[in-house]
């Protein structure tokens, strides 16, 4: 599998020739690269009228074929819907017809938009997507969370819960392992992409605050997932802040109000953006992975824990990267393989 590592950051240094100006019509048959650059520039030059054409390019290019690599596009569509509540329904209707296999994007984008009336909008659009009624009902019933409802990480069972389980669980019963379907930012790295896409469409700092909250994980030595997402959050914040003055100033203002465990990595982000020293952020993340590889987690220093690292690295998949420009730039994202190689290969590609 080939995808792009940190392509969003790379786009910051891309030549502007592929960009689409606000006065330029987007041909639905245009290349994905043109739309990618248009999305990145959107917050600086909002071009609401051409969103439908851009979205049609995304569907035509099959960018949602692998949902875990489509977070930025999903976030952008959700943000676009949120950016103009009075025209939201008209905008959503303009996306149709949508390939049946991609209808989930419309459902989730409406739910993730954060519109006060998103449920009624979803009900009105539902007849166009009869094949997604189960998913629609789940969002309407609240069994599937919206973007703001997804927790940063799963809640660990308390001492009392563990104590009760000791007496209620049959020690001789066969352990029925079920897939954990709960969404968390720590366990679903593509959600970081979704927040960036939402920011691109709206310029709102609400998703940035959510990303800032992940920064302490860049210092985590407890799980690979947290270390991965936290390091990606730190790197992408620094990367975008290099070229985005308003973002850089916002991050600086947050230094005054954030708790100490956030302030330390946020200070590193601001310093790296001010001095354009992104390489230092990459190297620190790589060193952290090396340390985790050598010593294991703080809470479980044993080989059994490290045997799970490969799984966590595979889940990385090219987060904050995958989406924008996978085909255009074509940098391989070598995730997977033996337990220490997945994440290390990912970072090495950035050197």
C-alpha positions as a printed NumPy array, in Angstrom:
array([[  0.   ,   0.   ,   0.   ],
       [  1.321,   3.416,  -0.937],
       [  0.277,   6.673,   0.573],
       [  1.815,   9.952,   1.645],
       [  3.364,  10.732,   4.981],
       [  2.757,  14.225,   6.238],
       [  1.723,  15.474,   2.801],
       [ -0.226,  18.305,   4.362],
       [  2.997,  19.721,   5.691],
       [  4.701,  19.129,   2.367],
       [  2.   ,  21.117,   0.612],
       [  3.074,  24.136,   2.588],
       [  6.214,  24.175,   0.472],
       [  4.614,  23.175,  -2.809],
       [  4.729,  25.405,  -5.847],
       [  1.566,  27.554,  -6.183],
       [  1.081,  26.702,  -9.851],
       [ -1.48 ,  24.02 ,  -9.085],
       [ -3.571,  26.281,  -6.862],
       [ -7.039,  27.391,  -7.93 ],
       [ -7.852,  31.032,  -7.368],
       [-11.229,  32.125,  -6.014],
       [-12.241,  33.453,  -9.411],
       [-11.388,  30.261, -11.218],
       [-13.998,  27.612, -12.012],
       [-13.19 ,  24.082, -10.864],
       [-13.732,  21.546, -13.593],
       [-15.293,  18.398, -12.05 ],
       [-12.818,  16.457, -14.179],
       [ -9.856,  18.387, -12.769],
       [ -6.975,  16.545, -11.189],
       [ -7.057,  15.705,  -7.521],
       [ -3.9  ,  17.747,  -7.014],
       [ -5.663,  20.937,  -8.096],
       [ -8.443,  20.38 ,  -5.565],
       [ -5.969,  19.478,  -2.835],
       [ -4.205,  22.821,  -3.196],
       [ -7.564,  24.605,  -3.434],
       [ -8.653,  23.02 ,  -0.141],
       [ -5.447,  24.03 ,   1.594],
       [ -5.813,  27.651,   0.426],
       [ -9.563,  27.806,   1.105],
       [ -9.476,  29.373,   4.573],
       [ -7.448,  32.305,   3.206],
       [ -9.711,  32.701,   0.138],
       [-13.152,  31.211,   0.862],
       [-14.818,  30.132,  -2.382],
       [-18.183,  28.736,  -1.287],
       [-19.666,  28.695,  -4.796],
       [-17.132,  26.157,  -6.038],
       [-17.384,  23.681,  -3.161],
       [-19.824,  21.398,  -5.074],
       [-17.425,  21.102,  -8.011],
       [-14.506,  20.383,  -5.684],
       [-16.472,  17.685,  -3.863],
       [-17.454,  16.063,  -7.16 ],
       [-13.751,  15.813,  -8.003],
       [-13.161,  14.067,  -4.681],
       [-15.871,  11.51 ,  -5.408],
       [-14.699,  11.061,  -9.001],
       [-11.125,  10.462,  -7.814],
       [-12.339,   7.786,  -5.359],
       [-10.692,   9.533,  -2.431],
       [-13.129,   7.899,  -0.009],
       [-12.343,   4.36 ,  -1.114],
       [-10.243,   3.913,   2.031],
       [-12.162,   5.764,   4.784],
       [ -9.244,   5.77 ,   7.212],
       [ -7.222,   7.824,   4.723],
       [ -9.986,  10.291,   3.858],
       [-10.234,  12.241,   7.108],
       [ -9.13 ,  15.596,   5.707],
       [-11.681,  15.51 ,   2.906],
       [-14.448,  14.425,   5.278],
       [-13.514,  17.204,   7.689],
       [-13.479,  19.772,   4.904],
       [-16.971,  18.805,   3.721],
       [-18.272,  18.88 ,   7.303],
       [-16.731,  22.315,   7.818],
       [-18.135,  23.577,   4.524],
       [-21.625,  22.52 ,   5.601],
       [-21.137,  24.28 ,   8.952],
       [-19.728,  27.47 ,   7.443],
       [-23.057,  28.687,   6.031],
       [-26.047,  27.271,   7.972],
       [-28.607,  29.116,   5.865],
       [-27.352,  27.42 ,   2.69 ],
       [-26.327,  24.088,   4.213],
       [-29.204,  22.054,   2.769],
       [-28.728,  23.549,  -0.681],
       [-25.032,  22.722,  -0.518],
       [-25.635,  19.114,   0.536],
       [-28.222,  18.6  ,  -2.21 ],
       [-25.704,  19.907,  -4.746],
       [-23.418,  16.933,  -4.001],
       [-25.895,  14.452,  -5.424],
       [-25.91 ,  12.1  ,  -7.177],
       [-23.324,  10.447,  -4.937],
       [-21.894,   6.967,  -5.627],
       [-23.722,   4.511,  -3.371],
       [-20.462,   3.361,  -1.8  ],
       [-19.644,   6.954,  -0.811],
       [-22.982,   7.97 ,   0.708],
       [-21.556,   7.408,   4.186],
       [-19.453,  10.541,   3.622],
       [-22.555,  12.73 ,   3.355],
       [-24.12 ,  11.145,   6.433],
       [-21.01 ,  11.592,   8.564],
       [-20.221,  15.077,   7.248],
       [-23.684,  16.295,   8.26 ],
       [-23.345,  14.725,  11.71 ],
       [-19.806,  16.105,  12.098],
       [-20.77 ,  19.593,  10.89 ],
       [-21.907,  20.741,  14.313],
       [-24.914,  22.581,  12.897],
       [-27.532,  23.174,  15.604],
       [-30.15 ,  21.636,  13.298],
       [-28.009,  18.851,  11.819],
       [-30.442,  16.093,  12.812],
       [-33.324,  17.628,  10.886],
       [-31.045,  18.234,   7.919],
       [-30.025,  14.566,   8.026],
       [-33.686,  13.488,   8.182],
       [-34.526,  15.575,   5.122],
       [-31.572,  14.207,   3.142],
       [-32.136,  10.592,   4.259],
       [-34.577,   9.633,   1.422],
       [-31.737,  10.182,  -1.061],
       [-29.64 ,   7.518,   0.715],
       [-31.928,   4.571,   1.585],
       [-28.931,   2.234,   1.674],
       [-27.471,   4.166,   4.636],
       [-30.548,   4.163,   6.848],
       [-28.855,   2.088,   9.575],
       [-26.021,   4.597,   9.842],
       [-28.455,   7.528,   9.717],
       [-30.569,   6.036,  12.512],
       [-27.457,   5.457,  14.61 ],
       [-26.478,   9.113,  14.42 ],
       [-30.027,  10.296,  15.081],
       [-30.288,   7.982,  18.096],
       [-26.916,   9.074,  19.438],
       [-25.334,   5.622,  19.305],
       [-22.766,   7.005,  16.868],
       [-21.007,  10.123,  18.232],
       [-20.59 ,  13.431,  16.449],
       [-17.085,  14.884,  16.08 ],
       [-17.374,  16.954,  19.265],
       [-18.713,  13.968,  21.216],
       [-15.809,  11.648,  20.425],
       [-13.609,  11.419,  23.543],
       [ -9.874,  11.895,  23.416],
       [ -9.375,   8.413,  24.836],
       [-11.374,   5.549,  26.277],
       [-12.248,   5.78 ,  29.93 ],
       [-10.32 ,   3.255,  31.97 ],
       [-12.378,   1.147,  34.396],
       [-12.086,   2.38 ,  37.947],
       [-10.981,   0.341,  40.942],
       [-14.602,  -0.31 ,  41.931],
       [-15.463,  -1.547,  38.41 ],
       [-12.523,  -3.951,  38.5  ],
       [-13.54 ,  -5.115,  41.976],
       [-17.097,  -5.827,  40.817],
       [-15.824,  -7.676,  37.772],
       [-13.78 ,  -9.967,  39.983],
       [-16.978, -11.341,  41.511],
       [-19.315, -11.176,  38.5  ],
       [-17.079, -12.676,  35.824],
       [-16.853, -16.446,  35.568],
       [-13.114, -17.254,  35.764],
       [-13.678, -20.501,  33.848],
       [-15.733, -18.97 ,  31.039],
       [-14.154, -18.638,  27.615],
       [-13.141, -15.05 ,  27.003],
       [-15.279, -13.687,  24.164],
       [-13.16 , -11.021,  22.505],
       [-15.136,  -8.416,  20.612],
       [-13.926,  -5.698,  18.279],
       [-13.747,  -2.381,  20.103],
       [-16.018,  -0.122,  18.079],
       [-15.733,   2.924,  20.323],
       [-14.208,   5.885,  18.538],
       [-11.516,   7.875,  20.304],
       [ -8.91 ,  10.292,  19.052],
       [ -6.231,   8.122,  20.619],
       [ -7.429,   5.029,  18.787],
       [ -8.501,   6.521,  15.435],
       [ -5.626,   8.551,  14.055],
       [ -7.619,   9.633,  10.996],
       [ -9.714,  11.84 ,  13.289],
       [ -6.712,  14.167,  13.544],
       [ -6.974,  14.602,   9.773],
       [-10.681,  15.32 ,  10.114],
       [ -9.998,  18.179,  12.517],
       [ -7.51 ,  19.72 ,  10.085],
       [-10.005,  19.447,   7.233],
       [-12.624,  21.207,   9.34 ],
       [-10.12 ,  23.974,  10.081],
       [ -9.322,  24.409,   6.396],
       [-13.008,  24.883,   5.576],
       [-13.904,  27.221,   8.423],
       [-10.782,  28.834,   9.834],
       [-12.304,  28.102,  13.24 ],
       [ -9.906,  27.451,  16.113],
       [-12.282,  24.962,  17.776],
       [-10.663,  21.963,  16.051],
       [ -7.233,  23.438,  16.816],
       [ -8.077,  23.392,  20.531],
       [ -8.877,  19.694,  20.199],
       [ -5.517,  19.072,  18.522],
       [ -3.735,  21.054,  21.238],
       [ -5.32 ,  18.754,  23.819],
       [ -3.482,  15.819,  22.217],
       [ -0.038,  17.38 ,  22.643],
       [  0.759,  15.744,  26.014],
       [  0.68 ,  12.392,  24.217],
       [  3.854,  13.43 ,  22.368],
       [  5.557,  12.911,  25.737],
       [  3.71 ,   9.657,  26.426],
       [  5.603,   6.427,  26.868],
       [  2.516,   4.445,  27.787],
       [  1.06 ,   3.404,  24.42 ],
       [  2.233,   3.605,  20.842],
       [ -1.111,   4.998,  19.699],
       [ -0.847,   7.986,  22.021],
       [  2.785,   8.618,  21.156],
       [  1.926,   8.457,  17.46 ],
       [ -1.072,  10.78 ,  17.543],
       [  0.568,  13.197,  19.953],
       [  3.703,  13.416,  17.816],
       [  1.625,  13.946,  14.674],
       [ -0.411,  16.641,  16.413],
       [  2.765,  18.439,  17.475],
       [  4.372,  18.172,  14.051],
       [  1.335,  19.275,  12.022],
       [  0.664,  22.222,  14.32 ],
       [  4.241,  23.397,  13.884],
       [  4.188,  22.763,  10.132],
       [  1.044,  24.78 ,   9.466],
       [  1.983,  27.529,  11.899],
       [  5.174,  28.186,   9.927],
       [  3.109,  29.66 ,   7.067],
       [ -0.11 ,  30.552,   8.906],
       [  0.457,  33.726,  10.943],
       [ -2.986,  33.743,  12.553],
       [ -2.552,  30.13 ,  13.658],
       [  0.899,  30.882,  15.038],
       [ -0.42 ,  33.827,  17.051],
       [ -3.341,  31.78 ,  18.325],
       [ -1.017,  29.033,  19.532],
       [  1.099,  31.675,  21.264],
       [ -1.972,  33.076,  23.033],
       [ -2.886,  29.589,  24.279],
       [  0.439,  29.339,  26.115],
       [ -1.005,  31.672,  28.755],
       [ -4.033,  29.534,  29.565],
       [ -3.107,  25.905,  28.933],
       [ -2.135,  23.559,  31.794],
       [  1.512,  22.686,  32.293],
       [  1.351,  19.275,  30.577],
       [  0.092,  21.026,  27.425],
       [  2.246,  24.13 ,  27.764],
       [  5.536,  22.217,  27.482],
       [  4.907,  20.615,  24.038],
       [  2.973,  23.695,  22.866],
       [  6.02 ,  25.827,  23.643],
       [  8.025,  23.472,  21.437],
       [  5.457,  23.898,  18.648],
       [  5.574,  27.688,  18.817],
       [  9.376,  27.765,  18.967],
       [  9.682,  25.378,  16.014],
       [  7.216,  27.471,  13.985],
       [  8.892,  30.793,  14.885],
       [ 12.362,  29.53 ,  14.002],
       [ 11.299,  27.135,  11.215],
       [ 12.993,  24.159,  12.829],
       [ 10.608,  21.373,  11.902],
       [ 13.447,  18.89 ,  11.61 ],
       [ 14.032,  19.106,  15.352],
       [ 10.412,  18.128,  16.006],
       [ 10.722,  15.131,  13.678],
       [ 13.962,  13.962,  15.262],
       [ 12.547,  14.232,  18.755],
       [  9.578,  12.081,  17.766],
       [ 11.875,   9.481,  16.224],
       [ 14.014,   9.439,  19.359],
       [ 10.894,   8.908,  21.468],
       [  9.946,   5.888,  19.385],
       [ 13.473,   4.513,  19.704],
       [ 13.267,   4.909,  23.474],
       [  9.903,   3.187,  23.609],
       [ 11.335,   0.4  ,  21.492],
       [ 14.31 ,  -0.045,  23.786],
       [ 12.582,   0.247,  27.147],
       [  8.945,  -0.605,  26.527],
       [  6.069,   1.344,  28.073],
       [  6.244,   2.986,  31.453],
       [  3.388,   0.843,  32.706],
       [  4.188,  -2.458,  31.   ],
       [  7.88 ,  -3.016,  30.498],
       [  7.733,  -6.446,  28.933],
       [  8.   ,  -8.116,  25.555],
       [  4.28 ,  -8.831,  25.442],
       [  3.594,  -5.077,  25.213],
       [  6.176,  -4.462,  22.504],
       [  4.709,  -7.315,  20.478],
       [  1.661,  -5.1  ,  19.992],
       [  3.593,  -2.179,  18.549],
       [  3.369,  -3.436,  14.994],
       [ -0.413,  -3.33 ,  15.187],
       [ -0.347,   0.235,  16.45 ],
       [  2.045,   1.289,  13.719],
       [ -0.106,  -0.226,  10.996],
       [ -3.033,   1.79 ,  12.306],
       [ -1.033,   4.962,  11.673],
       [ -1.64 ,   4.472,   7.997],
       [ -0.314,   7.908,   6.944],
       [ -2.274,  10.032,   9.303],
       [ -2.271,  13.717,   8.485],
       [ -0.863,  12.836,   5.317],
       [ -2.709,  10.248,   3.682],
       [ -5.321,  12.322,   2.329],
       [ -3.946,  15.346,   0.617],
       [ -1.758,  14.295,  -2.235],
       [ -1.259,  10.577,  -1.953],
       [ -1.301,  10.146,  -5.696],
       [  0.211,  13.466,  -6.666],
       [  3.383,  13.225,  -4.614],
       [  3.594,   9.467,  -4.376],
       [  5.881,   9.164,  -1.376],
       [  5.607,   5.627,  -0.007],
       [  4.397,   5.336,   3.539],
       [  5.961,   2.114,   4.761],
       [  3.846,   1.235,   7.767],
       [  3.715,  -2.278,   9.116],
       [  6.188,  -5.099,   9.186],
       [  8.022,  -6.127,  12.305],
       [  7.425,  -4.537,  15.641],
       [  9.915,  -1.672,  15.586],
       [  9.928,  -0.899,  11.905],
       [  6.481,   0.481,  11.129],
       [  6.545,   3.776,  12.917],
       [ 10.286,   4.191,  12.488],
       [  9.981,   3.829,   8.715],
       [  7.259,   6.436,   8.755],
       [  9.414,   9.01 ,  10.478],
       [ 12.524,   8.152,   8.469],
       [ 10.684,   9.06 ,   5.271],
       [ 10.425,  12.609,   6.62 ],
       [ 14.152,  13.178,   7.085]])
